[in-house]
């Protein structure tokens, strides 16, 4: 009975996108691990942007950093 928790920042993820994530994760677990889709739980949590950090910074500050040029 797999349980998958997907956390995303609250930035306008649509119902359709959430439905695709739920279907895709469920399908992946069935194909890769042989898990029964009927007993696979997928929960999507939207987290306020100010409550998310990456690289030691609030996500907004992280995104605002100047990115090095790709080589």
PDB file of N, CA, C and O in Angstrom, chain B, residues numbered from 101:
ATOM      1  N   UNK B 101       0.842  -1.173   0.000  1.00  0.00           N
ATOM      2  CA  UNK B 101       0.000   0.000   0.000  1.00  0.00           C
ATOM      3  C   UNK B 101       0.891   1.240   0.000  1.00  0.00           C
ATOM      4  O   UNK B 101       1.152   1.803   1.063  1.00  0.00           O
ATOM      5  N   UNK B 102       1.361   1.677  -1.164  1.00  0.00           N
ATOM      6  CA  UNK B 102       2.241   2.845  -1.244  1.00  0.00           C
ATOM      7  C   UNK B 102       1.511   4.140  -0.895  1.00  0.00           C
ATOM      8  O   UNK B 102       0.327   4.318  -1.182  1.00  0.00           O
ATOM      9  N   UNK B 103       2.262   5.022  -0.271  1.00  0.00           N
ATOM     10  CA  UNK B 103       1.792   6.369   0.030  1.00  0.00           C
ATOM     11  C   UNK B 103       2.847   7.323  -0.519  1.00  0.00           C
ATOM     12  O   UNK B 103       4.015   7.237  -0.141  1.00  0.00           O
ATOM     13  N   UNK B 104       2.449   8.225  -1.401  1.00  0.00           N
ATOM     14  CA  UNK B 104       3.366   9.184  -1.991  1.00  0.00           C
ATOM     15  C   UNK B 104       2.878  10.578  -1.641  1.00  0.00           C
ATOM     16  O   UNK B 104       1.708  10.903  -1.845  1.00  0.00           O
ATOM     17  N   UNK B 105       3.775  11.401  -1.114  1.00  0.00           N
ATOM     18  CA  UNK B 105       3.452  12.780  -0.773  1.00  0.00           C
ATOM     19  C   UNK B 105       4.242  13.691  -1.695  1.00  0.00           C
ATOM     20  O   UNK B 105       5.473  13.665  -1.700  1.00  0.00           O
ATOM     21  N   UNK B 106       3.539  14.488  -2.468  1.00  0.00           N
ATOM     22  CA  UNK B 106       4.159  15.444  -3.378  1.00  0.00           C
ATOM     23  C   UNK B 106       3.918  16.830  -2.804  1.00  0.00           C
ATOM     24  O   UNK B 106       2.775  17.224  -2.573  1.00  0.00           O
ATOM     25  N   UNK B 107       4.993  17.566  -2.576  1.00  0.00           N
ATOM     26  CA  UNK B 107       4.868  18.932  -2.091  1.00  0.00           C
ATOM     27  C   UNK B 107       5.359  19.880  -3.174  1.00  0.00           C
ATOM     28  O   UNK B 107       6.441  19.708  -3.736  1.00  0.00           O
ATOM     29  N   UNK B 108       4.539  20.880  -3.452  1.00  0.00           N
ATOM     30  CA  UNK B 108       4.885  21.904  -4.437  1.00  0.00           C
ATOM     31  C   UNK B 108       4.602  23.269  -3.827  1.00  0.00           C
ATOM     32  O   UNK B 108       3.798  23.392  -2.903  1.00  0.00           O
ATOM     33  N   UNK B 109       5.265  24.286  -4.349  1.00  0.00           N
ATOM     34  CA  UNK B 109       4.950  25.627  -3.883  1.00  0.00           C
ATOM     35  C   UNK B 109       3.585  26.032  -4.427  1.00  0.00           C
ATOM     36  O   UNK B 109       3.182  25.628  -5.518  1.00  0.00           O
ATOM     37  N   UNK B 110       2.896  26.831  -3.644  1.00  0.00           N
ATOM     38  CA  UNK B 110       1.546  27.272  -4.013  1.00  0.00           C
ATOM     39  C   UNK B 110       1.667  28.370  -5.060  1.00  0.00           C
ATOM     40  O   UNK B 110       1.700  29.559  -4.746  1.00  0.00           O
ATOM     41  N   UNK B 111       1.733  27.933  -6.315  1.00  0.00           N
ATOM     42  CA  UNK B 111       1.917  28.882  -7.421  1.00  0.00           C
ATOM     43  C   UNK B 111       1.035  28.516  -8.606  1.00  0.00           C
ATOM     44  O   UNK B 111       1.484  28.550  -9.752  1.00  0.00           O
ATOM     45  N   UNK B 112      -0.192  28.173  -8.338  1.00  0.00           N
ATOM     46  CA  UNK B 112      -1.151  27.987  -9.417  1.00  0.00           C
ATOM     47  C   UNK B 112      -1.144  26.630 -10.105  1.00  0.00           C
ATOM     48  O   UNK B 112      -1.419  26.546 -11.302  1.00  0.00           O
ATOM     49  N   UNK B 113      -0.833  25.563  -9.368  1.00  0.00           N
ATOM     50  CA  UNK B 113      -0.935  24.230  -9.954  1.00  0.00           C
ATOM     51  C   UNK B 113      -2.417  23.952 -10.199  1.00  0.00           C
ATOM     52  O   UNK B 113      -3.235  24.082  -9.288  1.00  0.00           O
ATOM     53  N   UNK B 114      -2.757  23.574 -11.418  1.00  0.00           N
ATOM     54  CA  UNK B 114      -4.164  23.388 -11.774  1.00  0.00           C
ATOM     55  C   UNK B 114      -4.677  22.002 -11.365  1.00  0.00           C
ATOM     56  O   UNK B 114      -3.891  21.098 -11.083  1.00  0.00           O
ATOM     57  N   UNK B 115      -5.985  21.854 -11.339  1.00  0.00           N
ATOM     58  CA  UNK B 115      -6.607  20.542 -11.063  1.00  0.00           C
ATOM     59  C   UNK B 115      -6.133  19.510 -12.075  1.00  0.00           C
ATOM     60  O   UNK B 115      -5.860  18.362 -11.724  1.00  0.00           O
ATOM     61  N   UNK B 116      -6.039  19.927 -13.331  1.00  0.00           N
ATOM     62  CA  UNK B 116      -5.617  19.021 -14.390  1.00  0.00           C
ATOM     63  C   UNK B 116      -4.177  18.552 -14.164  1.00  0.00           C
ATOM     64  O   UNK B 116      -3.871  17.373 -14.343  1.00  0.00           O
ATOM     65  N   UNK B 117      -3.303  19.466 -13.776  1.00  0.00           N
ATOM     66  CA  UNK B 117      -1.915  19.089 -13.492  1.00  0.00           C
ATOM     67  C   UNK B 117      -1.841  18.121 -12.306  1.00  0.00           C
ATOM     68  O   UNK B 117      -1.085  17.149 -12.334  1.00  0.00           O
ATOM     69  N   UNK B 118      -2.626  18.394 -11.276  1.00  0.00           N
ATOM     70  CA  UNK B 118      -2.650  17.504 -10.113  1.00  0.00           C
ATOM     71  C   UNK B 118      -3.158  16.118 -10.511  1.00  0.00           C
ATOM     72  O   UNK B 118      -2.613  15.104 -10.074  1.00  0.00           O
ATOM     73  N   UNK B 119      -4.196  16.079 -11.335  1.00  0.00           N
ATOM     74  CA  UNK B 119      -4.734  14.796 -11.799  1.00  0.00           C
ATOM     75  C   UNK B 119      -3.680  14.022 -12.585  1.00  0.00           C
ATOM     76  O   UNK B 119      -3.570  12.804 -12.444  1.00  0.00           O
ATOM     77  N   UNK B 120      -2.908  14.722 -13.409  1.00  0.00           N
ATOM     78  CA  UNK B 120      -1.838  14.068 -14.181  1.00  0.00           C
ATOM     79  C   UNK B 120      -0.751  13.529 -13.260  1.00  0.00           C
ATOM     80  O   UNK B 120      -0.244  12.428 -13.476  1.00  0.00           O
ATOM     81  N   UNK B 121      -0.389  14.299 -12.232  1.00  0.00           N
ATOM     82  CA  UNK B 121       0.608  13.824 -11.267  1.00  0.00           C
ATOM     83  C   UNK B 121       0.118  12.564 -10.556  1.00  0.00           C
ATOM     84  O   UNK B 121       0.859  11.589 -10.429  1.00  0.00           O
ATOM     85  N   UNK B 122      -1.121  12.588 -10.099  1.00  0.00           N
ATOM     86  CA  UNK B 122      -1.683  11.432  -9.392  1.00  0.00           C
ATOM     87  C   UNK B 122      -1.689  10.212 -10.300  1.00  0.00           C
ATOM     88  O   UNK B 122      -1.272   9.129  -9.890  1.00  0.00           O
ATOM     89  N   UNK B 123      -2.158  10.380 -11.523  1.00  0.00           N
ATOM     90  CA  UNK B 123      -2.195   9.268 -12.467  1.00  0.00           C
ATOM     91  C   UNK B 123      -0.787   8.780 -12.811  1.00  0.00           C
ATOM     92  O   UNK B 123      -0.528   7.577 -12.838  1.00  0.00           O
ATOM     93  N   UNK B 124       0.115   9.721 -13.074  1.00  0.00           N
ATOM     94  CA  UNK B 124       1.474   9.346 -13.466  1.00  0.00           C
ATOM     95  C   UNK B 124       2.230   8.605 -12.379  1.00  0.00           C
ATOM     96  O   UNK B 124       2.895   7.608 -12.658  1.00  0.00           O
ATOM     97  N   UNK B 125       2.136   9.080 -11.141  1.00  0.00           N
ATOM     98  CA  UNK B 125       2.821   8.421 -10.023  1.00  0.00           C
ATOM     99  C   UNK B 125       2.220   7.039  -9.779  1.00  0.00           C
ATOM    100  O   UNK B 125       2.943   6.071  -9.546  1.00  0.00           O
ATOM    101  N   UNK B 126       0.906   6.958  -9.835  1.00  0.00           N
ATOM    102  CA  UNK B 126       0.235   5.674  -9.635  1.00  0.00           C
ATOM    103  C   UNK B 126       0.658   4.666 -10.703  1.00  0.00           C
ATOM    104  O   UNK B 126       0.957   3.512 -10.396  1.00  0.00           O
ATOM    105  N   UNK B 127       0.680   5.111 -11.950  1.00  0.00           N
ATOM    106  CA  UNK B 127       1.095   4.250 -13.065  1.00  0.00           C
ATOM    107  C   UNK B 127       2.546   3.817 -12.909  1.00  0.00           C
ATOM    108  O   UNK B 127       2.870   2.649 -13.122  1.00  0.00           O
ATOM    109  N   UNK B 128       3.422   4.750 -12.540  1.00  0.00           N
ATOM    110  CA  UNK B 128       4.837   4.442 -12.362  1.00  0.00           C
ATOM    111  C   UNK B 128       5.046   3.375 -11.287  1.00  0.00           C
ATOM    112  O   UNK B 128       5.820   2.439 -11.487  1.00  0.00           O
ATOM    113  N   UNK B 129       4.367   3.508 -10.158  1.00  0.00           N
ATOM    114  CA  UNK B 129       4.495   2.513  -9.090  1.00  0.00           C
ATOM    115  C   UNK B 129       3.979   1.145  -9.533  1.00  0.00           C
ATOM    116  O   UNK B 129       4.535   0.115  -9.150  1.00  0.00           O
ATOM    117  N   UNK B 130       2.938   1.134 -10.324  1.00  0.00           N
ATOM    118  CA  UNK B 130       2.410  -0.129 -10.838  1.00  0.00           C
ATOM    119  C   UNK B 130       3.398  -0.776 -11.809  1.00  0.00           C
ATOM    120  O   UNK B 130       3.647  -1.979 -11.742  1.00  0.00           O
ATOM    121  N   UNK B 131       3.961   0.037 -12.716  1.00  0.00           N
ATOM    122  CA  UNK B 131       4.871  -0.498 -13.723  1.00  0.00           C
ATOM    123  C   UNK B 131       6.221  -0.916 -13.142  1.00  0.00           C
ATOM    124  O   UNK B 131       6.746  -1.971 -13.499  1.00  0.00           O
ATOM    125  N   UNK B 132       6.779  -0.112 -12.264  1.00  0.00           N
ATOM    126  CA  UNK B 132       8.129  -0.367 -11.760  1.00  0.00           C
ATOM    127  C   UNK B 132       8.138  -1.352 -10.599  1.00  0.00           C
ATOM    128  O   UNK B 132       8.993  -2.236 -10.537  1.00  0.00           O
ATOM    129  N   UNK B 133       7.189  -1.202  -9.679  1.00  0.00           N
ATOM    130  CA  UNK B 133       7.197  -2.034  -8.474  1.00  0.00           C
ATOM    131  C   UNK B 133       6.060  -3.043  -8.399  1.00  0.00           C
ATOM    132  O   UNK B 133       5.981  -3.826  -7.453  1.00  0.00           O
ATOM    133  N   UNK B 134       5.179  -3.026  -9.396  1.00  0.00           N
ATOM    134  CA  UNK B 134       4.063  -3.962  -9.399  1.00  0.00           C
ATOM    135  C   UNK B 134       3.011  -3.661  -8.345  1.00  0.00           C
ATOM    136  O   UNK B 134       2.294  -4.562  -7.910  1.00  0.00           O
ATOM    137  N   UNK B 135       2.910  -2.395  -7.929  1.00  0.00           N
ATOM    138  CA  UNK B 135       1.955  -2.015  -6.884  1.00  0.00           C
ATOM    139  C   UNK B 135       0.553  -1.869  -7.457  1.00  0.00           C
ATOM    140  O   UNK B 135       0.369  -1.402  -8.581  1.00  0.00           O
ATOM    141  N   UNK B 136      -0.424  -2.273  -6.671  1.00  0.00           N
ATOM    142  CA  UNK B 136      -1.826  -2.203  -7.072  1.00  0.00           C
ATOM    143  C   UNK B 136      -2.290  -0.746  -7.062  1.00  0.00           C
ATOM    144  O   UNK B 136      -2.247  -0.107  -6.011  1.00  0.00           O
ATOM    145  N   UNK B 137      -2.727  -0.209  -8.187  1.00  0.00           N
ATOM    146  CA  UNK B 137      -3.213   1.172  -8.229  1.00  0.00           C
ATOM    147  C   UNK B 137      -4.375   1.434  -7.268  1.00  0.00           C
ATOM    148  O   UNK B 137      -4.548   2.555  -6.789  1.00  0.00           O
ATOM    149  N   UNK B 138      -5.161   0.409  -6.992  1.00  0.00           N
ATOM    150  CA  UNK B 138      -6.313   0.571  -6.106  1.00  0.00           C
ATOM    151  C   UNK B 138      -5.930   0.799  -4.652  1.00  0.00           C
ATOM    152  O   UNK B 138      -6.756   1.232  -3.849  1.00  0.00           O
ATOM    153  N   UNK B 139      -4.684   0.508  -4.314  1.00  0.00           N
ATOM    154  CA  UNK B 139      -4.242   0.722  -2.934  1.00  0.00           C
ATOM    155  C   UNK B 139      -3.044   1.671  -2.876  1.00  0.00           C
ATOM    156  O   UNK B 139      -2.276   1.661  -1.914  1.00  0.00           O
ATOM    157  N   UNK B 140      -2.900   2.484  -3.913  1.00  0.00           N
ATOM    158  CA  UNK B 140      -1.835   3.490  -3.962  1.00  0.00           C
ATOM    159  C   UNK B 140      -2.433   4.851  -3.635  1.00  0.00           C
ATOM    160  O   UNK B 140      -3.398   5.294  -4.259  1.00  0.00           O
ATOM    161  N   UNK B 141      -1.837   5.502  -2.642  1.00  0.00           N
ATOM    162  CA  UNK B 141      -2.312   6.812  -2.210  1.00  0.00           C
ATOM    163  C   UNK B 141      -1.315   7.878  -2.645  1.00  0.00           C
ATOM    164  O   UNK B 141      -0.110   7.740  -2.430  1.00  0.00           O
ATOM    165  N   UNK B 142      -1.825   8.938  -3.257  1.00  0.00           N
ATOM    166  CA  UNK B 142      -0.997  10.066  -3.670  1.00  0.00           C
ATOM    167  C   UNK B 142      -1.624  11.327  -3.075  1.00  0.00           C
ATOM    168  O   UNK B 142      -2.799  11.612  -3.304  1.00  0.00           O
ATOM    169  N   UNK B 143      -0.837  12.068  -2.318  1.00  0.00           N
ATOM    170  CA  UNK B 143      -1.304  13.302  -1.693  1.00  0.00           C
ATOM    171  C   UNK B 143      -0.451  14.450  -2.216  1.00  0.00           C
ATOM    172  O   UNK B 143       0.778  14.374  -2.215  1.00  0.00           O
ATOM    173  N   UNK B 144      -1.105  15.497  -2.655  1.00  0.00           N
ATOM    174  CA  UNK B 144      -0.400  16.683  -3.133  1.00  0.00           C
ATOM    175  C   UNK B 144      -0.647  17.807  -2.133  1.00  0.00           C
ATOM    176  O   UNK B 144      -1.790  18.157  -1.839  1.00  0.00           O
ATOM    177  N   UNK B 145       0.431  18.357  -1.624  1.00  0.00           N
ATOM    178  CA  UNK B 145       0.344  19.470  -0.684  1.00  0.00           C
ATOM    179  C   UNK B 145       0.937  20.710  -1.323  1.00  0.00           C
ATOM    180  O   UNK B 145       2.034  20.671  -1.881  1.00  0.00           O
ATOM    181  N   UNK B 146       0.207  21.808  -1.240  1.00  0.00           N
ATOM    182  CA  UNK B 146       0.711  23.082  -1.733  1.00  0.00           C
ATOM    183  C   UNK B 146       1.229  23.880  -0.545  1.00  0.00           C
ATOM    184  O   UNK B 146       0.502  24.125   0.417  1.00  0.00           O
ATOM    185  N   UNK B 147       2.479  24.278  -0.621  1.00  0.00           N
ATOM    186  CA  UNK B 147       3.149  24.989   0.463  1.00  0.00           C
ATOM    187  C   UNK B 147       3.313  26.453   0.059  1.00  0.00           C
ATOM    188  O   UNK B 147       3.719  26.758  -1.063  1.00  0.00           O
ATOM    189  N   UNK B 148       2.993  27.346   0.984  1.00  0.00           N
ATOM    190  CA  UNK B 148       3.173  28.771   0.714  1.00  0.00           C
ATOM    191  C   UNK B 148       4.634  29.035   0.368  1.00  0.00           C
ATOM    192  O   UNK B 148       5.534  28.466   0.985  1.00  0.00           O
ATOM    193  N   UNK B 149       4.866  29.886  -0.603  1.00  0.00           N
ATOM    194  CA  UNK B 149       6.213  30.161  -1.096  1.00  0.00           C
ATOM    195  C   UNK B 149       7.151  30.611   0.021  1.00  0.00           C
ATOM    196  O   UNK B 149       8.329  30.255   0.024  1.00  0.00           O
ATOM    197  N   UNK B 150       6.635  31.389   0.963  1.00  0.00           N
ATOM    198  CA  UNK B 150       7.491  31.877   2.055  1.00  0.00           C
ATOM    199  C   UNK B 150       7.863  30.773   3.044  1.00  0.00           C
ATOM    200  O   UNK B 150       8.702  30.987   3.918  1.00  0.00           O
ATOM    201  N   UNK B 151       7.256  29.612   2.918  1.00  0.00           N
ATOM    202  CA  UNK B 151       7.564  28.478   3.797  1.00  0.00           C
ATOM    203  C   UNK B 151       8.462  27.446   3.126  1.00  0.00           C
ATOM    204  O   UNK B 151       8.603  26.331   3.629  1.00  0.00           O
ATOM    205  N   UNK B 152       9.064  27.798   2.011  1.00  0.00           N
ATOM    206  CA  UNK B 152       9.893  26.866   1.253  1.00  0.00           C
ATOM    207  C   UNK B 152      11.288  27.461   1.094  1.00  0.00           C
ATOM    208  O   UNK B 152      11.438  28.644   0.786  1.00  0.00           O
ATOM    209  N   UNK B 153      12.291  26.644   1.304  1.00  0.00           N
ATOM    210  CA  UNK B 153      13.659  27.105   1.122  1.00  0.00           C
ATOM    211  C   UNK B 153      14.464  26.106   0.319  1.00  0.00           C
ATOM    212  O   UNK B 153      14.139  24.920   0.271  1.00  0.00           O
ATOM    213  N   UNK B 154      15.515  26.596  -0.309  1.00  0.00           N
ATOM    214  CA  UNK B 154      16.419  25.746  -1.071  1.00  0.00           C
ATOM    215  C   UNK B 154      17.806  26.394  -1.054  1.00  0.00           C
ATOM    216  O   UNK B 154      17.937  27.613  -1.165  1.00  0.00           O
ATOM    217  N   UNK B 155      18.806  25.578  -0.917  1.00  0.00           N
ATOM    218  CA  UNK B 155      20.171  26.098  -0.926  1.00  0.00           C
ATOM    219  C   UNK B 155      20.456  27.068   0.212  1.00  0.00           C
ATOM    220  O   UNK B 155      21.301  27.952   0.074  1.00  0.00           O
ATOM    221  N   UNK B 156      19.766  26.912   1.326  1.00  0.00           N
ATOM    222  CA  UNK B 156      19.976  27.779   2.470  1.00  0.00           C
ATOM    223  C   UNK B 156      19.272  29.119   2.385  1.00  0.00           C
ATOM    224  O   UNK B 156      19.508  30.000   3.212  1.00  0.00           O
ATOM    225  N   UNK B 157      18.409  29.278   1.391  1.00  0.00           N
ATOM    226  CA  UNK B 157      17.717  30.549   1.182  1.00  0.00           C
ATOM    227  C   UNK B 157      16.216  30.326   1.032  1.00  0.00           C
ATOM    228  O   UNK B 157      15.787  29.254   0.603  1.00  0.00           O
ATOM    229  N   UNK B 158      15.408  31.340   1.385  1.00  0.00           N
ATOM    230  CA  UNK B 158      14.000  31.273   0.995  1.00  0.00           C
ATOM    231  C   UNK B 158      13.939  31.150  -0.532  1.00  0.00           C
ATOM    232  O   UNK B 158      14.774  31.720  -1.233  1.00  0.00           O
ATOM    233  N   UNK B 159      12.981  30.431  -1.031  1.00  0.00           N
ATOM    234  CA  UNK B 159      12.949  30.125  -2.465  1.00  0.00           C
ATOM    235  C   UNK B 159      12.929  31.389  -3.330  1.00  0.00           C
ATOM    236  O   UNK B 159      13.526  31.408  -4.407  1.00  0.00           O
ATOM    237  N   UNK B 160      12.252  32.439  -2.873  1.00  0.00           N
ATOM    238  CA  UNK B 160      12.237  33.668  -3.673  1.00  0.00           C
ATOM    239  C   UNK B 160      13.641  34.276  -3.792  1.00  0.00           C
ATOM    240  O   UNK B 160      14.019  34.758  -4.860  1.00  0.00           O
ATOM    241  N   UNK B 161      14.403  34.253  -2.713  1.00  0.00           N
ATOM    242  CA  UNK B 161      15.780  34.763  -2.755  1.00  0.00           C
ATOM    243  C   UNK B 161      16.655  33.856  -3.616  1.00  0.00           C
ATOM    244  O   UNK B 161      17.511  34.337  -4.358  1.00  0.00           O
ATOM    245  N   UNK B 162      16.441  32.550  -3.516  1.00  0.00           N
ATOM    246  CA  UNK B 162      17.205  31.598  -4.323  1.00  0.00           C
ATOM    247  C   UNK B 162      16.962  31.847  -5.815  1.00  0.00           C
ATOM    248  O   UNK B 162      17.899  31.852  -6.613  1.00  0.00           O
ATOM    249  N   UNK B 163      15.708  32.052  -6.174  1.00  0.00           N
ATOM    250  CA  UNK B 163      15.374  32.303  -7.580  1.00  0.00           C
ATOM    251  C   UNK B 163      15.927  33.632  -8.072  1.00  0.00           C
ATOM    252  O   UNK B 163      16.251  33.768  -9.252  1.00  0.00           O
ATOM    253  N   UNK B 164      16.037  34.609  -7.187  1.00  0.00           N
ATOM    254  CA  UNK B 164      16.488  35.939  -7.558  1.00  0.00           C
ATOM    255  C   UNK B 164      18.003  36.020  -7.763  1.00  0.00           C
ATOM    256  O   UNK B 164      18.496  36.968  -8.373  1.00  0.00           O
ATOM    257  N   UNK B 165      18.741  35.028  -7.255  1.00  0.00           N
ATOM    258  CA  UNK B 165      20.201  35.042  -7.434  1.00  0.00           C
ATOM    259  C   UNK B 165      20.539  35.053  -8.907  1.00  0.00           C
ATOM    260  O   UNK B 165      19.835  34.475  -9.734  1.00  0.00           O
ATOM    261  N   UNK B 166      21.619  35.716  -9.209  1.00  0.00           N
ATOM    262  CA  UNK B 166      22.072  35.712 -10.612  1.00  0.00           C
ATOM    263  C   UNK B 166      22.632  34.329 -10.905  1.00  0.00           C
ATOM    264  O   UNK B 166      23.518  33.845 -10.201  1.00  0.00           O
ATOM    265  N   UNK B 167      22.132  33.725 -11.903  1.00  0.00           N
ATOM    266  CA  UNK B 167      22.573  32.392 -12.306  1.00  0.00           C
ATOM    267  C   UNK B 167      23.797  32.502 -13.209  1.00  0.00           C
ATOM    268  O   UNK B 167      23.848  33.373 -14.078  1.00  0.00           O
ATOM    269  N   UNK B 168      24.786  31.624 -13.012  1.00  0.00           N
ATOM    270  CA  UNK B 168      25.964  31.646 -13.899  1.00  0.00           C
ATOM    271  C   UNK B 168      25.561  31.241 -15.323  1.00  0.00           C
ATOM    272  O   UNK B 168      24.633  30.454 -15.515  1.00  0.00           O
ATOM    273  N   UNK B 169      26.249  31.773 -16.285  1.00  0.00           N
ATOM    274  CA  UNK B 169      25.978  31.447 -17.691  1.00  0.00           C
ATOM    275  C   UNK B 169      26.314  29.987 -17.944  1.00  0.00           C
ATOM    276  O   UNK B 169      27.306  29.466 -17.435  1.00  0.00           O
ATOM    277  N   UNK B 170      25.471  29.335 -18.739  1.00  0.00           N
ATOM    278  CA  UNK B 170      25.693  27.933 -19.106  1.00  0.00           C
ATOM    279  C   UNK B 170      26.861  27.847 -20.087  1.00  0.00           C
ATOM    280  O   UNK B 170      27.031  28.707 -20.951  1.00  0.00           O
ATOM    281  N   UNK B 171      27.657  26.799 -19.935  1.00  0.00           N
ATOM    282  CA  UNK B 171      28.789  26.637 -20.863  1.00  0.00           C
ATOM    283  C   UNK B 171      28.575  25.449 -21.751  1.00  0.00           C
ATOM    284  O   UNK B 171      29.418  25.151 -22.597  1.00  0.00           O
TER     285      UNK B 171
END
